[in-house]
Amino acid sequence: MASHDIESQILSGETWANFCDSLKHSGQQILRTEAPQDVFTRAEGFRYLTRLLRIGLEMHVEFADADFPGFLIPSHETAKIGADNPDNMYQYARLNGRNEYRVRGHRGSVSYLSFGSQKGGYETDGKMEQTGFIDAQRLQFEADGSFELILSQQPHSGNWLPLEAASNALVVRQTFLDRRTEKPAQLKIERIGSDAKPQPLDPVKLHAGLQNAARFVENTSKLFADWAQGYQAHSNQLPPANQAICQAVGGDPNIFYYHSYWELADDEALVINMASVPACDFWNLQINNYWMESLDYRHHNICINKHSAHYNDDGGITLILSQRDPGQPNWLETAGHRNGTMCLRWVGAAQPVHPTTRVVKLASLLEAA
């Protein structure tokens, strides 16, 4: 579309009207017939759309300029996407694969740190495919923990993250064993080879940014509503996810994922057993709502990881999901929910151990406590 046509849409208000119409249409994802029909789940769903909008506006309006990138946090305590990891700090920066970039930083003490360049996006084809990847085990650090990482199409000596011409984003995962004691990596990103300054707001770019933000809300909500629908076929089980699909939407290549759906009555508990725990950099299991948002981990115990778990005498793990505390270790709270989704991830495990599950009466666990 020619720039003068876009300018006329901005002047007439058509740009804004189309943006609002797209957001209105996104509400149909919350009204899908297979989704729970109760008012609580509906309310969470509509709140979820507002959260996706906040993320979308950050990605596609406020931090959209790949010539002057900066890090935003796309999933956090009050904005969540696709089984967001409660033990992660995610960071995201816009890229242009034809540019070169430098990330400067300090390692900190987080358990796991990875950088992935990606192409695509939920606002377009629903995919975020890796174009380059490096983690802390392959990074070179100075004695004080500082480092530099170059992002480019051409190979570079030292720390290098490959880009393709189509690369448009950098995703950073910082994973904590214990947020109270670990320090996150401190990171800054800059474009190499240009000393230009950002120009004032470009109306054409704003028009595109609003369109992309609206598409992001609808496509993201549809993508993960489709996933939640599929998980209902193996309710209260926890089979391996399709790893290729997980990677195609931006998953970390070091992670082996499990996703499923859970549904429990007030007097029931879901018992999840892992016969052993493989050597790995990290693992955790988290409980989400139907829309694949992690439950409120600020106030409820909805996630257990490698550090926080109580291990059985034989080295295995038993986790219990229920409404009330069963009086046994590794309790995961439903936090007022009667159904939702869940995710288990092994990070850096050479051989994942598949969990088993069973539903029992909560009273039997209370009696055994």
C-alpha positions as CSV (number, residue, x, y, z in Angstrom):
1,M,0.0,0.0,0.0
2,A,1.3,3.4,-0.9
3,S,2.4,5.7,1.9
4,H,-0.2,8.4,0.9
5,D,-3.0,5.8,1.2
6,I,-1.8,4.9,4.7
7,E,-1.6,8.5,5.6
8,S,-5.2,9.0,4.5
9,Q,-6.3,6.1,6.6
10,I,-4.6,7.6,9.7
11,L,-6.2,11.0,9.0
12,S,-9.7,9.5,8.5
13,G,-9.4,7.3,11.6
14,E,-9.7,4.1,9.5
15,T,-6.3,2.8,10.9
16,W,-7.7,3.0,14.4
17,A,-11.1,1.6,13.5
18,N,-9.5,-1.4,11.8
19,F,-7.3,-2.0,14.8
20,C,-10.3,-2.0,17.1
21,D,-12.3,-4.2,14.8
22,S,-9.5,-6.8,14.7
23,L,-9.3,-6.8,18.5
24,K,-13.1,-7.3,18.8
25,H,-12.9,-10.3,16.4
26,S,-10.2,-11.9,18.7
27,G,-12.9,-12.3,21.3
28,Q,-14.2,-15.3,19.3
29,Q,-11.2,-17.3,20.5
30,I,-12.5,-17.0,24.0
31,L,-16.0,-18.1,23.0
32,R,-14.9,-21.4,21.3
33,T,-17.3,-24.2,22.0
34,E,-14.7,-26.7,23.3
35,A,-13.4,-24.2,26.0
36,P,-14.9,-24.3,29.5
37,Q,-18.1,-22.4,29.5
38,D,-18.0,-21.0,33.1
39,V,-17.8,-17.3,33.8
40,F,-14.4,-17.6,35.6
41,T,-12.7,-19.1,32.6
42,R,-14.3,-16.6,30.2
43,A,-13.2,-13.8,32.4
44,E,-9.6,-15.1,32.5
45,G,-9.8,-15.4,28.7
46,F,-10.8,-11.8,28.1
47,R,-8.1,-10.6,30.6
48,Y,-5.7,-12.8,28.6
49,L,-6.5,-10.8,25.4
50,T,-5.7,-7.5,27.2
51,R,-2.4,-9.0,28.3
52,L,-1.6,-10.1,24.7
53,L,-2.4,-6.6,23.5
54,R,0.1,-5.1,26.0
55,I,2.7,-7.5,24.7
56,G,1.8,-6.9,21.1
57,L,2.0,-3.1,21.4
58,E,5.4,-3.4,23.1
59,M,6.7,-5.7,20.3
60,H,5.2,-4.0,17.3
61,V,5.0,-0.3,18.3
62,E,7.2,0.7,21.2
63,F,10.2,-1.7,20.5
64,A,9.6,-2.3,16.8
65,D,12.5,-0.4,15.3
66,A,15.2,-3.0,14.5
67,D,17.7,-0.2,13.8
68,F,17.5,0.9,17.4
69,P,16.7,-2.3,19.3
70,G,16.1,-2.6,23.0
71,F,15.1,-5.5,25.3
72,L,11.5,-5.9,26.4
73,I,10.1,-8.6,28.6
74,P,7.4,-10.4,26.6
75,S,6.2,-12.8,29.4
76,H,6.1,-11.9,33.1
77,E,3.9,-11.9,36.2
78,T,0.9,-10.2,34.5
79,A,1.4,-11.0,30.8
80,K,1.8,-14.6,29.7
81,I,2.1,-16.6,26.5
82,G,2.0,-20.3,25.8
83,A,2.9,-22.0,29.1
84,D,5.4,-19.2,30.1
85,N,8.0,-20.6,32.5
86,P,7.6,-19.1,36.0
87,D,11.3,-19.7,36.6
88,N,12.3,-17.7,33.5
89,M,13.0,-14.1,32.7
90,Y,12.4,-13.8,29.0
91,Q,13.9,-10.9,27.0
92,Y,13.1,-10.0,23.4
93,A,14.6,-7.6,20.9
94,R,13.6,-6.7,17.3
95,L,16.2,-7.5,14.7
96,N,16.8,-7.0,11.0
97,G,18.8,-9.9,9.6
98,R,20.7,-7.6,7.2
99,N,22.1,-5.6,10.2
100,E,24.8,-6.6,12.7
101,Y,24.4,-6.3,16.4
102,R,26.3,-6.5,19.6
103,V,25.0,-7.7,23.0
104,R,27.1,-6.6,25.9
105,G,26.5,-8.0,29.3
106,H,27.5,-9.6,32.6
107,R,26.8,-13.3,33.2
108,G,25.1,-13.0,36.6
109,S,24.4,-16.3,38.4
110,V,21.3,-17.6,36.7
111,S,21.2,-21.4,36.3
112,Y,20.6,-21.3,32.5
113,L,21.1,-18.6,29.9
114,S,20.4,-18.9,26.2
115,F,20.2,-16.6,23.1
116,G,18.2,-17.5,20.0
117,S,17.7,-15.5,16.8
118,Q,14.4,-16.2,15.1
119,K,12.3,-15.5,12.1
120,G,8.6,-15.3,11.5
121,G,6.2,-14.4,14.3
122,Y,2.8,-15.2,15.7
123,E,1.4,-12.1,13.9
124,T,2.3,-13.6,10.5
125,D,2.6,-17.4,10.0
126,G,2.2,-18.5,13.7
127,K,5.8,-19.7,13.8
128,M,9.1,-18.4,15.4
129,E,11.8,-20.6,13.8
130,Q,15.4,-20.6,15.1
131,T,18.0,-19.1,12.8
132,G,20.8,-19.2,15.4
133,F,21.3,-20.4,18.9
134,I,24.0,-20.2,21.6
135,D,23.9,-20.9,25.4
136,A,26.1,-20.0,28.3
137,Q,28.0,-23.3,28.0
138,R,29.4,-22.2,24.7
139,L,29.9,-18.5,25.5
140,Q,33.3,-17.2,26.4
141,F,33.3,-14.9,29.5
142,E,35.9,-12.6,31.0
143,A,37.2,-13.3,34.5
144,D,34.6,-10.8,35.9
145,G,31.7,-12.5,34.1
146,S,31.4,-9.8,31.3
147,F,31.0,-10.8,27.7
148,E,30.2,-9.6,24.2
149,L,28.1,-11.5,21.7
150,I,28.0,-10.5,17.9
151,L,24.8,-11.2,15.9
152,S,25.4,-11.3,12.1
153,Q,25.0,-13.3,9.0
154,Q,28.8,-13.5,8.5
155,P,30.7,-15.7,10.9
156,H,32.6,-13.8,13.6
157,S,35.5,-14.7,15.9
158,G,34.6,-15.1,19.6
159,N,31.0,-15.2,20.7
160,W,28.8,-15.3,17.6
161,L,25.1,-15.8,17.1
162,P,24.1,-16.5,13.4
163,L,21.5,-14.5,11.6
164,E,19.7,-15.1,8.4
165,A,18.4,-12.3,6.1
166,A,14.9,-13.1,7.4
167,S,15.9,-13.0,11.1
168,N,13.7,-10.5,12.9
169,A,14.0,-11.2,16.7
170,L,16.3,-12.2,19.5
171,V,14.9,-14.2,22.3
172,V,16.8,-14.6,25.6
173,R,16.0,-17.1,28.3
174,Q,17.3,-16.7,31.8
175,T,16.3,-19.5,34.1
176,F,16.4,-19.4,37.8
177,L,16.7,-22.2,40.3
178,D,15.9,-19.7,43.1
179,R,15.0,-16.1,42.2
180,R,15.8,-15.0,45.8
181,T,19.5,-15.8,45.6
182,E,20.5,-15.7,41.9
183,K,21.4,-12.6,39.9
184,P,20.1,-12.2,36.4
185,A,22.5,-11.4,33.5
186,Q,22.6,-7.7,32.7
187,L,22.3,-7.2,29.0
188,K,22.3,-4.3,26.4
189,I,21.9,-4.6,22.7
190,E,23.0,-2.2,20.0
191,R,23.3,-2.1,16.2
192,I,26.8,-2.1,14.8
193,G,27.9,0.2,12.0
194,S,25.5,3.2,12.4
195,D,25.6,6.3,14.5
196,A,22.3,7.6,13.4
197,K,19.6,8.6,15.8
198,P,16.0,7.5,15.8
199,Q,13.6,9.7,13.8
200,P,10.3,11.0,15.2
201,L,7.3,8.8,14.8
202,D,6.7,7.5,11.3
203,P,2.9,7.4,10.6
204,V,3.4,4.6,8.1
205,K,5.3,2.5,10.7
206,L,2.6,3.2,13.3
207,H,-0.1,2.0,10.9
208,A,1.9,-1.3,10.3
209,G,2.6,-1.7,14.0
210,L,-1.0,-1.4,15.0
211,Q,-2.0,-4.0,12.3
212,N,0.7,-6.4,13.5
213,A,-0.2,-5.9,17.2
214,A,-3.9,-6.8,16.4
215,R,-2.9,-9.8,14.4
216,F,-0.6,-10.9,17.2
217,V,-3.5,-10.9,19.7
218,E,-5.7,-12.9,17.4
219,N,-3.2,-15.4,16.1
220,T,-1.5,-16.0,19.5
221,S,-4.8,-16.6,21.2
222,K,-5.9,-19.0,18.4
223,L,-2.6,-20.9,18.4
224,F,-2.7,-21.8,22.0
225,A,-6.5,-22.3,22.2
226,D,-5.9,-24.9,19.4
227,W,-3.2,-26.5,21.6
228,A,-5.4,-26.6,24.7
229,Q,-8.2,-28.1,22.7
230,G,-5.9,-30.9,21.5
231,Y,-4.6,-31.6,25.0
232,Q,-8.1,-32.5,26.2
233,A,-7.7,-35.8,24.4
234,H,-5.3,-37.0,27.1
235,S,-6.7,-35.2,30.1
236,N,-4.8,-35.8,33.4
237,Q,-1.9,-37.5,31.6
238,L,1.4,-36.0,30.7
239,P,2.7,-37.4,27.4
240,P,5.7,-35.9,25.5
241,A,4.7,-33.0,23.3
242,N,5.4,-32.9,19.6
243,Q,8.9,-31.5,19.9
244,A,9.0,-30.2,16.2
245,I,5.9,-28.2,16.8
246,C,7.3,-26.7,20.1
247,Q,10.5,-25.7,18.2
248,A,8.5,-24.2,15.4
249,V,6.8,-21.7,17.7
250,G,10.0,-20.6,19.4
251,G,11.0,-23.3,21.8
252,D,14.5,-23.7,23.1
253,P,16.4,-26.5,21.4
254,N,17.9,-27.6,24.7
255,I,14.4,-28.3,26.1
256,F,12.3,-31.4,25.9
257,Y,8.6,-30.5,26.5
258,Y,5.5,-32.2,27.8
259,H,2.1,-30.5,27.6
260,S,-1.3,-31.6,28.7
261,Y,-4.7,-30.8,30.2
262,W,-5.9,-31.4,33.7
263,E,-9.4,-31.5,35.3
264,L,-10.1,-32.3,38.9
265,A,-13.1,-32.3,41.2
266,D,-12.7,-30.6,44.6
267,D,-12.1,-34.0,46.3
268,E,-9.6,-35.3,43.7
269,A,-5.8,-35.0,43.3
270,L,-3.5,-35.6,40.4
271,V,-0.4,-37.6,41.4
272,I,2.5,-37.2,39.0
273,N,5.5,-39.6,39.3
274,M,8.9,-39.6,37.7
275,A,10.8,-42.8,38.5
276,S,14.1,-41.0,38.3
277,V,15.5,-37.6,37.4
278,P,18.1,-37.5,34.6
279,A,21.2,-35.4,34.8
280,C,20.1,-32.1,33.4
281,D,20.7,-28.3,33.6
282,F,17.2,-27.7,34.9
283,W,13.7,-29.2,35.1
284,N,10.3,-27.9,36.3
285,L,6.6,-28.7,36.2
286,Q,4.1,-25.9,36.1
287,I,0.3,-25.5,36.3
288,N,-1.5,-23.2,33.9
289,N,-5.0,-22.1,33.3
290,Y,-7.0,-23.2,30.2
291,W,-5.5,-20.4,28.1
292,M,-2.0,-21.7,28.8
293,E,-1.1,-18.9,31.1
294,S,1.0,-19.9,34.1
295,L,-1.1,-19.5,37.3
296,D,-0.3,-16.6,39.6
297,Y,3.1,-17.8,40.9
298,R,3.4,-14.6,43.0
299,H,0.9,-15.9,45.5
300,H,0.4,-19.6,44.8
301,N,2.7,-22.6,44.6
302,I,2.1,-23.6,41.0
303,C,5.6,-24.6,39.9
304,I,8.2,-26.9,41.3
305,N,11.8,-27.1,39.9
306,K,15.1,-28.9,40.3
307,H,16.0,-26.8,43.3
308,S,12.7,-26.6,45.1
309,A,11.6,-30.2,44.8
310,H,11.6,-32.8,47.6
311,Y,13.1,-36.0,46.2
312,N,12.1,-39.5,47.1
313,D,14.5,-41.8,48.8
314,D,15.1,-43.6,45.5
315,G,15.8,-40.4,43.7
316,G,12.5,-40.1,42.0
317,I,9.9,-37.4,42.3
318,T,6.2,-37.4,43.3
319,L,4.2,-34.2,42.6
320,I,0.6,-33.7,43.8
321,L,-1.9,-31.3,42.2
322,S,-5.0,-30.6,44.2
323,Q,-7.3,-27.9,45.6
324,R,-6.3,-28.4,49.2
325,D,-2.9,-29.2,50.7
326,P,-2.5,-33.0,51.0
327,G,0.0,-32.7,53.7
328,Q,2.8,-34.2,51.6
329,P,5.8,-32.7,49.8
330,N,5.7,-31.2,46.3
331,W,2.1,-29.8,46.5
332,L,1.0,-27.8,43.4
333,E,-2.0,-25.6,43.9
334,T,-5.0,-25.4,41.6
335,A,-5.3,-21.8,42.8
336,G,-9.1,-21.7,42.4
337,H,-9.2,-23.5,39.1
338,R,-11.0,-26.8,38.3
339,N,-9.2,-27.3,35.0
340,G,-6.4,-26.0,32.9
341,T,-3.2,-27.1,31.2
342,M,0.3,-28.1,32.5
343,C,3.8,-28.3,31.3
344,L,6.9,-30.3,32.2
345,R,10.3,-29.5,30.7
346,W,13.7,-31.2,30.9
347,V,16.5,-28.8,30.0
348,G,19.8,-30.3,28.8
349,A,18.8,-33.9,29.6
350,A,20.5,-36.5,27.4
351,Q,17.6,-38.9,28.0
352,P,14.2,-37.6,29.3
353,V,12.3,-39.6,31.8
354,H,8.6,-39.8,31.0
355,P,6.2,-39.2,33.9
356,T,3.2,-41.3,34.9
357,T,0.0,-39.9,36.4
358,R,-3.0,-41.1,38.3
359,V,-6.1,-39.4,39.8
360,V,-6.9,-40.3,43.4
361,K,-9.2,-39.1,46.1
362,L,-7.7,-36.4,48.1
363,A,-8.8,-38.1,51.3
364,S,-6.5,-41.0,50.6
365,L,-3.5,-38.7,50.5
366,L,-4.6,-36.9,53.7
367,E,-4.9,-40.2,55.5
368,A,-1.4,-41.2,54.4
369,A,0.2,-37.9,55.4
